[in-house]
């Protein structure tokens, strides 16, 4: 069985070759980073949670999330670590990679993003405040 990192790299190869203008690769990066937060610096975790928030709750495409990350990165800051739950989503990179390439795998990426974001909702107040303050994205009530 592939390690999480190897499965992630294989999924990245798929998304980078995808060719879709929505740039689903960014969604994979954000889901994996949030799910494996202990392996990343605080800036990466904050950006990944912001990306999931923008995508899942506000419907941003991967390309729009990437632009938001670039905008946020223009000003240098020190980000503090965010406390996250030990369990960060029921869906893993392995499950997504096991799905046949094409629309089914793309839908699996969407489910993975939603699963990770749902598991990390404890960070929503902080992430929504960053999105509003830094990007002008108003916090909307969560759809249930």
Buried (B, 14 or more C-beta within 10 A) or exposed (E): EEEBEEBBEEBBEBBEEBEEEBBBBBBBBBBBBBBBBEEBEBBBBBBBBBBBBBBBBBEBBBBBBBBBBEEBEEEEEEEEEBEBEEEBBEBBBBBBBEBEEEEEBBEBBBBBBBBBBBBBEEBBEBBBEBBEEBBEBEBEEEEE
